[in-house]
Structures are given as C-alpha cells and as structure tokens.
C-alpha cells in the first residue's frame, strides 16, 4: 500500500491529544489539518497532573522547555486518611525520584498546557488549525479518506485520526460500542485563590484524602496563585453530566461523614461544577483502514491514575513515530501504533477502576488494611511499583 503522499493527515479534535499528534507529525515532516468542532481552540477544566512520562513526551514533541516553564513542581504525592486526618503515606518526588525516572512530577492548568501545544502548532507551517469543523463521519477508498463535517463540507486527506474525546464520532464508526460506561462516581471541581486555602494545608504536594465512598484532591496551580480542588463521591449517579453548576449544599451531601479538617477544604470552594465520571472497557479496535483513534476516543479512563492527558500525549508520540518509521505504508504504521499502545493503555484503564474502588473509597477493615499496607512501603518500593508507568513513554523501536 502507498504512504501518505502529498495529502495531509486529518485530525478530528483540537484538544490536548489532537494538537499533540499534529505537532508530533510535524516533527516527522508530515502535514496535518486539525478539525475542531468548537468555534475557538482552547481547553476547559482546571488542573491536571503530569508524571515523568509526560515530560518524556514533551521532549519528543519538541515542547519540553516551554512545558517545564509553566509547570508547578510538587514535592510529594501525599495520601491522607479523610476519617482521621492523618497521613497514610507519601511518595517523595525529590532528587532520587527525578534521577530514577529522568524527569520531575508536576501539576499544571489544563489550559496552560494546551496553550503550549497550540503555540507550537501555530508556529509550524505544516499544521492547519480549523475551528467550527465538527467531524461526524468518514469515507475511505483505500488510497485516501474523506472527513464529513456537520456543516456538510468534506475534507480529504491521507489518514484520519480520531482525537475527538469520550463521545467520539469517529469511534462510533470504527468501534460502534454505544454510549460510555457510567461509573456512578461524581466529581465536583473548584479553583480557589491560594489565600483562601487553609494556611496549614497549603502543601506543595498533590494531596489526596481517601474516605468511605469519597475522596478529595488538591494542589497548587499557576505559580501558586490558586489551588485546584477536585472532590469525588460514589453516589451512583445514573447518567453522564459534564460541567453542570451545582450548589455548595449539594456538594457537601457526599462528604458529611469525613473529618472536619477535610471538610474545611471543601467549604472554601466556590462556583462548583460537577462531572459524572465515565470510561469504557478496553478494546483493540482502534484502526479501520486509514482511520485510527487516539486519547479518550481510543481508551477513555477514570481520573484516578491521573494519566488521561499523559496517555494521550504518549499516543501522539507513538503514532507520529510509527508513521515516520513506515513512510511507505502508513496503514501498517497505524496498526503498529495500535499494537504497541493497547496493552499499556488497557492496563491504565483497568487499574484506574481498581484504584477508585479499592484504594480511594473503602471503609472499615478494608480501609485499615489499605493504610497498613501502604504505610509500610519504602520510597524505593514506591518507585519500583511506579517504574512501569513513569519510566518512559512506553515507546519501542
């Protein structure tokens, strides 16, 4: 089969995964057209965590310095007991951690991270960014693919990458597995000025408070100007919801049973919005001829491993590498990309579910056992357990 020729690669979706893969392709001299359904390019949401594997991806994609300049580097991953307000354990992210994994651990505002990729894309003459261009489906003939837009327009290219998120239109045609799986977990998000965070809790750490059927996460953002709050309860929410404004009284319903010190954090939140968390079962069907899925369109995962954006960036690295390595047969490159990425992303998907149920939300004897096991681990043991995830991008030659 022939390669891409002179036609650009089409990318459905201009979120972090979409702009990252556009940049990765440009590194290989491959032109692309990013087709974003919104009227402007940007990212909603607040903070995300970046493991060392994310920084490996930044470097491969050519934005390592810019990404490092806008990140906040935390000293610890800290796990607290939300019932006793005592520390269960922590992972030290200092020199030994950085030496082990070759890069730091950081937190960043999602919009700031997207902006780094967006600027690099705009600086490239190989990337065409288009808004108000929702891809609703595609046709292909063995030598090219045509994206069908909601507007009725059609855009032709050599390949189509579906980076259009959890509700991906491209996935509907590639996989056809219906609606996402609703987890029954609801996350409430707020961002507060640092001076409103209780002073004795202004830790330079990505902190998680684990309690029965709930947990809290907080960490500093944007040069310590604000703290990101993301609190989650298992309330058996039946339907997907995204970004719905919600009152403080409703937020508090799922957390009334936890320690007063943890409750105080929630009381400082304002302008709360809720999301009902969804994911999908892993599938190896990411590729249909000249069409492939990426990021949440391929492997949507619960947030409990803090790896959604990281895995999308790893996808971008692997996909661009495989297309560059299979310049005369890009369809084979897509297959190799899927073969390499599926085992790793499926592991993160499934372990994210396990963490949510058995590490963050247990009660009683189960919680006490968790505390005993996790508090007994040494820093060296923690690094050993995280090595498969943080040791690189998972990219093989």
C-alpha positions in Angstrom: 0.0 0.0 0.0 1.1 3.5 -0.6 2.0 6.0 2.1 0.5 9.5 2.8 1.8 11.1 -0.4 1.1 14.8 -0.6 -2.2 14.7 1.2 -2.3 15.9 4.8 -3.3 13.8 7.8 -6.8 14.8 9.1 -7.2 15.1 12.9 -10.7 15.2 14.4 -10.5 17.2 17.7 -8.3 20.1 18.8 -7.8 19.2 22.4 -4.5 18.2 24.0 -4.4 14.8 22.1 -5.2 16.4 18.8 -2.7 19.2 18.9 -0.1 17.0 20.3 -0.3 14.5 17.5 -0.3 17.3 14.9 2.9 18.5 16.5 4.4 15.0 16.5 3.6 14.6 12.8 5.2 17.9 12.0 8.3 16.7 13.7 8.3 13.9 11.1 7.7 16.3 8.2 4.0 15.2 7.9 1.4 17.9 7.3 -2.0 17.8 9.1 -5.3 19.6 9.3 -6.8 19.8 12.8 -10.6 19.9 12.6 -12.1 21.2 15.9 -15.9 21.4 16.4 -15.8 24.4 18.8 -15.7 28.0 17.5 -12.3 28.6 19.1 -9.4 26.4 20.2 -8.9 26.0 24.0 -9.3 23.6 26.9 -11.9 23.7 29.7 -11.3 22.3 33.1 -8.6 23.2 35.7 -5.6 21.2 36.9 -4.0 18.1 35.7 -1.1 16.1 37.0 2.0 15.3 34.8 4.1 12.3 35.7 7.6 11.9 34.4 6.3 10.1 31.3 4.5 13.3 30.3 7.8 15.2 30.2 9.4 12.4 28.1 6.6 13.0 25.6 7.0 16.8 25.8 10.7 16.4 24.8 9.9 14.1 21.9 7.3 16.5 20.6 9.6 19.5 20.8 7.9 21.5 23.6 9.9 20.3 26.6 11.3 23.7 27.6 8.0 25.5 27.2 6.2 22.8 29.2 8.7 22.9 32.0 8.5 26.7 32.3 4.7 26.8 33.0 4.5 23.8 35.4 4.4 23.8 39.2 6.7 21.1 40.7 5.3 19.4 43.7 7.4 17.8 46.4 5.2 14.8 47.2 2.3 12.7 46.3 0.5 12.6 49.6 -2.2 10.2 50.7 -4.3 11.2 53.8 -7.0 9.4 55.7 -10.1 11.5 55.4 -11.6 10.0 58.5 -8.7 10.6 60.9 -6.9 13.5 59.1 -3.6 11.5 59.4 -1.1 10.8 56.7 -1.2 7.3 55.3 1.9 7.6 53.2 3.6 9.8 50.6 5.9 9.4 47.6 8.9 11.8 47.7 9.3 13.5 44.3 12.7 15.0 45.0 16.1 14.2 43.6 16.0 10.4 44.0 12.7 10.2 42.1 13.8 12.6 39.4 17.1 10.6 38.9 15.2 7.3 38.8 12.7 8.5 36.1 14.8 11.1 34.3 12.1 13.8 34.8 10.1 15.5 37.5 6.4 15.3 38.6 4.4 18.4 38.1 0.9 19.9 38.1 -0.4 22.4 35.5 -3.6 24.2 34.4 -5.1 22.3 31.5 -5.5 25.5 29.5 -1.8 26.4 30.1 -0.7 23.0 28.8 -3.0 23.2 25.8 -1.6 26.7 25.1 2.0 25.3 24.9 1.0 22.9 22.2 -1.2 25.4 20.4 1.5 28.0 20.1 3.9 25.4 18.7 1.2 24.3 16.2 0.6 27.9 15.1 4.4 28.3 14.6 4.5 25.3 12.2 3.8 25.7 8.5 2.8 22.0 8.4 -0.3 22.4 10.6 -3.6 23.9 9.6 -5.9 24.6 12.5 -9.6 24.9 11.7 -12.5 25.6 14.1 -16.3 25.2 13.7 -15.4 21.9 11.9 -17.0 19.0 13.7 -16.3 15.7 12.0 -19.4 13.5 12.1 -18.2 10.6 10.0 -15.8 9.5 7.2 -15.5 7.6 3.9 -12.4 5.9 2.6 -11.4 4.2 -0.7 -8.1 2.5 0.1 -5.9 5.5 -1.0 -7.4 8.4 0.9 -10.0 9.2 3.5 -12.7 12.0 3.5 -14.0 13.5 6.7 -17.7 14.5 6.6 -18.3 17.7 8.6 -21.5 18.7 10.4 -21.7 21.7 8.1 -22.0 19.4 5.1 -18.5 20.1 3.9 -16.0 17.4 3.1 -12.2 17.4 3.7 -9.9 14.9 2.0 -6.7 13.6 3.5 -4.3 10.6 3.6 -5.4 9.4 7.0 -7.9 10.4 9.7 -7.0 10.4 13.4 -10.0 10.5 15.8 -8.9 12.6 18.8 -12.5 13.7 19.5 -12.8 12.6 23.0 -15.2 10.4 25.1 -18.1 10.9 22.8 -16.1 10.4 19.7 -18.0 10.4 16.4 -15.0 8.6 14.8 -15.2 5.8 17.4 -18.9 5.3 16.6 -17.8 4.3 13.1 -14.6 2.4 14.0 -15.9 0.5 17.1 -19.6 1.1 17.3 -19.8 0.2 21.0 -22.5 2.6 22.1 -22.5 5.0 25.0 -19.7 5.2 27.5 -19.9 3.3 30.8 -21.2 5.4 33.7 -19.1 4.9 36.8 -21.6 6.2 39.3 -18.9 8.5 40.7 -19.4 12.3 40.7 -16.6 14.8 40.7 -17.0 18.4 41.8 -14.4 20.9 40.8 -13.4 24.3 42.1 -10.4 26.6 41.9 -9.7 29.0 44.8 -7.2 31.7 45.4 -4.3 30.4 47.5 -5.0 32.8 50.3 -8.4 31.2 50.8 -6.8 27.7 51.2 -6.4 26.9 55.0 -2.8 28.0 55.7 -1.8 24.8 57.4 -2.9 22.8 54.3 -1.0 24.9 51.7 1.2 21.9 50.9 3.5 21.7 47.9 2.0 18.3 47.2 -0.6 16.6 45.1 -2.7 15.6 48.1 -5.5 13.0 48.2 -7.8 12.4 51.2 -9.3 8.9 51.0 -12.6 8.2 52.7 -15.6 5.9 52.5 -17.1 6.3 49.1 -15.3 9.6 48.6 -12.0 11.4 48.2 -10.6 14.9 47.9 -7.7 16.1 45.8 -5.9 19.4 46.0 -2.7 21.0 44.7 -1.3 24.5 43.8 -1.5 25.8 40.3 -0.5 28.7 38.1 2.6 29.8 40.0 0.9 29.2 43.4 -1.8 31.8 42.6 -4.6 29.3 43.1 -5.4 25.8 44.4 -7.2 23.2 42.3 -9.9 21.3 44.2 -11.4 18.1 42.8 -13.6 16.1 45.2 -15.3 12.8 44.2 -18.1 10.7 45.8 -19.6 7.4 44.8 -23.2 8.4 44.7 -24.5 6.0 42.0 -25.1 8.9 39.6 -27.0 7.2 36.7 -26.3 9.5 33.7 -23.3 11.3 32.2 -23.1 15.0 33.2 -20.3 17.4 32.3 -19.6 20.9 33.8 -23.0 21.5 35.4 -23.0 24.3 38.1 -24.0 23.0 41.5 -24.7 24.5 44.9 -22.3 24.0 47.9 -25.2 22.3 49.8 -25.4 19.6 47.1 -21.6 19.2 47.0 -21.5 18.6 50.8 -24.0 15.8 50.7 -21.4 13.2 49.8 -18.8 14.3 52.3 -20.6 15.0 55.6 -19.1 11.9 57.2 -15.4 12.9 56.9 -13.1 14.7 59.3 -13.6 18.3 60.0 -10.2 19.2 58.7 -11.0 17.8 55.3 -14.5 19.4 55.3 -12.9 22.8 55.9 -11.2 22.5 52.5 -14.5 21.9 50.7 -16.1 24.9 52.4 -13.5 27.2 50.8 -14.6 26.1 47.3 -16.8 28.3 45.2 -18.5 28.1 41.8 -18.6 24.3 42.0 -19.3 22.3 38.8 -19.9 18.6 38.6 -19.0 15.8 36.2 -20.3 12.3 36.3 -17.3 10.1 35.5 -17.4 7.7 32.5 -15.0 5.3 30.9 -15.1 2.4 28.5 -13.9 -1.2 28.5 -10.6 -1.6 26.7 -10.8 -2.6 23.0 -8.1 -3.3 20.5 -10.3 -2.0 17.6 -8.6 1.4 17.2 -8.0 1.2 13.5 -10.2 1.0 10.4 -8.0 1.1 7.3 -6.7 4.7 7.1 -8.5 5.7 10.3 -7.2 5.4 13.9 -8.3 6.5 17.4 -6.3 8.4 19.9 -6.6 9.6 23.5 -10.1 9.4 25.1 -11.6 8.3 21.8 -9.4 5.2 22.0 -9.1 4.5 25.7 -11.2 6.7 28.0 -10.2 6.1 31.6 -11.3 7.2 35.1 -9.2 10.0 36.5 -7.8 8.0 39.5 -4.4 7.3 38.0 -4.0 11.0 36.8 -3.0 9.7 33.4 -5.6 10.7 30.9 -3.7 13.6 29.3 -0.4 11.8 29.7 -1.6 8.7 27.8 -3.0 10.9 25.0 0.4 12.6 24.7 2.1 9.1 24.7 -0.3 8.1 21.9 0.8 11.2 19.9 4.5 10.2 20.3 3.9 6.6 19.3 1.6 7.4 16.4 4.0 10.0 14.9 6.9 7.7 15.4 5.2 4.8 13.7 4.1 6.9 10.7 7.6 8.3 10.4 9.0 4.7 10.6 6.5 3.4 8.0 6.7 6.2 5.5 5.8 3.9 2.5 2.9 2.2 4.3 1.1 4.4 6.7 -1.8 1.9 7.2 0.8 -0.5 8.6 2.1 2.3 10.8 -1.4 2.7 12.2 -1.6 -1.0 13.0 1.8 -0.9 14.7 0.7 2.1 16.8 -2.4 0.2 18.0 -0.4 -3.0 18.7 2.1 -1.1 20.8 -0.3 1.2 22.7 -3.2 -1.1 23.5 -1.6 -3.2 26.3 -0.3 -0.1 28.2 -3.4 2.0 27.9 -5.7 -1.0 28.8 -3.6 -1.6 31.9 -4.0 2.1 33.0 -7.8 1.9 32.2 -8.3 -1.2 34.4 -6.0 -0.1 37.2 -7.8 3.2 37.4 -11.0 1.4 38.1 -9.3 -0.7 40.8 -7.7 2.3 42.5 -11.1 4.1 42.7 -12.8 1.2 44.3 -10.1 -0.4 46.5 -7.6 2.4 47.4 -9.5 5.7 47.4 -13.1 4.7 48.6 -13.0 1.7 51.0 -14.2 1.8 54.6 -13.8 -0.2 57.8 -11.4 -3.1 57.8 -10.7 -2.7 54.1 -9.5 0.9 54.8 -7.4 -0.1 57.7 -5.7 -2.9 55.7 -5.0 -0.3 52.9 -3.4 2.0 55.4 -1.3 -0.7 56.9 0.0 -2.0 53.5 0.6 1.4 52.0 2.3 3.0 55.1 4.7 0.1 55.2 6.2 0.7 51.8 9.6 2.4 51.5 10.4 5.2 49.0 12.4 2.7 47.0 9.4 0.3 46.9 7.1 3.1 45.7 9.5 3.9 42.9 9.7 0.3 41.9 5.9 0.0 41.7 5.7 3.1 39.6 8.5 2.3 37.2 6.3 0.6 34.5 4.3 3.8 34.3 6.8 6.6 34.8 9.9 5.1 33.3 9.3 6.4 29.8 6.7 6.8 27.1 6.3 3.1 26.5 7.7 3.7 23.0 9.5 0.8 21.4 11.5 0.9 18.2 
